[in-house]
Amino acid sequence: MVVKKYLKIGLILVTVGALILIFFVDWEARAVKKQLRAIAEEMTWSPADSELTMAVRIKHVQEKIAQNGHVDIPSYNVSQAVAKNDVPAYMMMAKNYIKDLSVKLEDLKVESIQLPYASAVTTAYIKAAGADGQRNDEVLVLKFSLQKVEKVWQVSDVKEIQVLEK
């Protein structure tokens, strides 16, 4: 009798927990954040990384990029359209110029989700060492536009936002 009582209470608690997760967790926002963090993780490399490791990273980044997109980052003098098929060439070029790269996203905020589109803003902490050994660390505020293709969020646009200092 007592066991049945505890089982009923446990079942009620599990049901309430599941309902809270279903109705109060924004799963799409979590998916957008997860995708952007995964890209940042794949955009981190060191001189010790093998060609195979880089190939896998390039493939993972390419899967997370929309068919056609645009990158606008004035700090790096970059403003151009980017096709998904061009991602490997750009990443290998970057690997040749930047031997050690670390990208961390902080304060990641999904501004809007209107399926199949979303936009997010984050502060990107970029630590880089060029082929010549010179350090080039940057802090950028980036705005990402994403689109959902076949149940997967893909980055379509990246734009640097100029922040006014107080």
N, C-alpha and C positions, 0 to 999 in steps of 0.2 A: 504494500500500500504506500509506504513511504517512498519507495523507489519510483513508483509511478508518478507520485507528486513531484519529485525532483526532475524526472524526465519531462514532464509537462512544462515545468518552469524553464528548464534548459531549452526546450523546443521553442517556447515563446521568446526567450532572449535571442536565440539564433535568428528567428524570423524577424524580430524587430531590428536586429543588427543588419540583416540582409536588406530590409526595406530602406533603412537609413543610407546604406551604400548605394542602392539603386537610385534613390530620389535626390540625394544631397551631394553626391560626388560628381563633379564635372569630368566625365571620362574623356571627352574630346580635348579639353584643356590639358589634361594629364598626358594624353597621347602626343599633343603638339610639343609640350615641354620635353618629353622623353626623346622625341625625334631630334630636336635641336641640340639637346645634351649629347646625344649619340654622335651627331655630326662633329661637335666640338671635340669629343674624345677621339674621333678618327682623324682629326686635323692636328693631332699631336704626334710628333716624331722626334727621333734623335739620330745622330750619326751611326749608332750601333744597329739601327733597324735594317734588316735585310731587304733585298729586292722583293722577296715573296711577301714579307710583312707589308711593304708599301703597296704591292699589288692588291692584297686583300683590303687594305684601308681604302684604296682608290675605288675598288668595287663597291664597298659599303657606302662611301660618300655618293658615288654615282647613283646608287639605288634610291637615295634620299633627295635627289634633285629632280625638279620637274623637267619635262622635255625641252622647254624653252624658258629662259629666265633672264633676269637682268641683275647685274651687280653694280652698285654705285657707292664707292668708298673713296672720297676725295683725299683722305689722309695718305692713301697709297697710290694716288693718281690712277684709280681704276674706275672706269665707267663704260661698261660694255654689255652687250647681250651675250649670254652663255647658253650653248646647247648642251644637253645631257651628254652627247657623244664627245664633247670637247673637254669634259672634266678630267679624264686621265692625262691629257697633254698639259693642262694648266697645273695640275698637282705635281707632275714630274718636273715641270719648269720651276715651280716653287721649291721643290725638294733640292734642285740643283743650286738655287740661290740662298735658300735658308736651310742650314744644316740641323739646327735644333729649334723646334717650335713647340710651344705649349699654348693651348687656348682653353680658357675657363670662362664659363658664362655665369654671371651672378645677377641677382635681381630680375630673373626671368619672369615676365608678366605677359599673359595672353590678353591682348586688348579686346579682340572681338573674334567671335566664331559665328559665321553665317554660312552654314554648309553649302557648298563644298569648299569655302574659303575661310581662312583665319589669318590674323596678324598678331605678332608678338614683338615685344621690345625687351632688350637685354643689354647689360653692360658686359662687354667682352674684354677680358684681360689677356692680352697677347704678349708672350715673351718669346723673342726670336733672336737667334744668333746667325748671322750671315756666313757665307762660305769663307769670308775673310776674318771671321771671329768677332766682328763688331756686333755689340748688343743693340737691339732695336725693340724696346718694350713699349707697348701702346695700351691705352685704355680707350675703347671706342663704345659708343652707344649705337647699337644696331637695331634696325627694324626689319623684321622678316615677314614676308607675305608667303603664305603656304596655300596649297590646294590639295584636296583629298582626291586621290586617284586610286581606284580599286581598293578602298578601305585603308590606304596608307597615306599619311601626310607627307607631301613633298614640298621642298622650298622652291618657290618660283622667283622671288625677288629678295635682294638684300640691299638695304640702304643705310648709310651712316647718317645719324642724326647729329646735327651740331648742337651742343649743349652750351648755353650761356652761363658763364660763371658769375657768382655774386660778388 
